[in-house]
Amino acid sequence: MYTVYGIKNCDTVKKALAYLKDKGLDYSFVDFKKQPPTATDLQRWAEGFGELPVNRQGTTYRKLKADYEATDAAGQLALLQANPSAIKRPILEGPDLLLKGFDPAQWPTA
């Protein structure tokens, strides 16, 4: 069973969910707009990725960039929790698996 974190109307998330459905893989979806990530989620992802999963290409991050870069780690966590659109998506968690973004070559096939 996999858990996909993201925003339901994001095109990349839509592609990722369609991919999992097409492969017949069981998953649950957590919509950041309805259930923002917890500090624990963000810390777990930061440990797994070696950094916080920030979407530096997105408009939300560009608006927050100065504040994000000027604050400490706790402030960065708080900014991402308050502005989940600034998080790279989707995030896929599964047994022994943690991925950010959607790349079919890296995602599970069975």
WOCORTA-V796093 format. One record per pair of residues at least 6 apart in sequence whose C-alpha atoms are under 7 Angstrom apart, sorted by sequence separation. I is the first residue (numbers start at 1). GAP is how many residues later the second one is. D is the distance in Angstrom with one decimal. If there is no record, write none. Layout:
i: {I/I}
gap: {GAP/GAP}
d: {D/D}
This chain:
i: {7/8/46/55/56/80/92/93/6/45/46/80/92/45/68/91/92/91/42/90/91/89/90/88/89/90/88/4/8/2/3/4/5/6/7/1/2/3/4/5/6/7/60/61/1/2/3/4/5/6/7/60/5/58/55/54/55/54/55/53/54/42/53/39/38/37/36/36/48/32/13/13/6/6/5/6/25/4/5/16/23/4/5/23/4/3/4/2/3/12/2/3/2/1}
gap: {6/6/6/6/6/6/6/6/7/7/7/7/7/8/8/8/8/9/10/10/10/11/11/12/12/12/13/23/23/24/24/24/24/24/24/25/25/25/25/25/25/25/25/25/26/26/26/26/26/26/26/26/27/28/31/32/32/33/33/34/34/35/35/38/43/44/45/48/50/52/76/77/83/84/85/85/85/86/86/86/86/87/87/87/88/89/89/90/90/90/91/91/92/93}
d: {6.7/6.9/4.3/6.6/7.0/6.3/5.6/6.7/6.4/6.6/6.6/6.7/5.1/6.9/5.6/5.7/6.4/4.4/6.7/5.8/6.2/6.0/5.1/6.5/5.1/6.5/6.4/6.9/6.1/6.3/5.4/6.2/6.0/6.5/5.1/5.1/4.4/4.9/4.9/4.8/5.3/5.6/6.2/4.9/5.3/6.4/5.8/6.2/6.1/5.6/6.4/5.3/6.8/6.6/5.4/5.9/5.1/4.6/4.2/5.6/5.1/6.9/5.3/6.4/6.8/6.0/6.1/6.4/6.9/6.0/6.8/5.5/5.3/4.8/5.5/6.6/6.6/6.4/5.0/6.1/6.2/5.7/6.5/6.7/4.7/5.8/6.5/6.8/5.2/6.7/5.7/6.4/4.5/6.3}
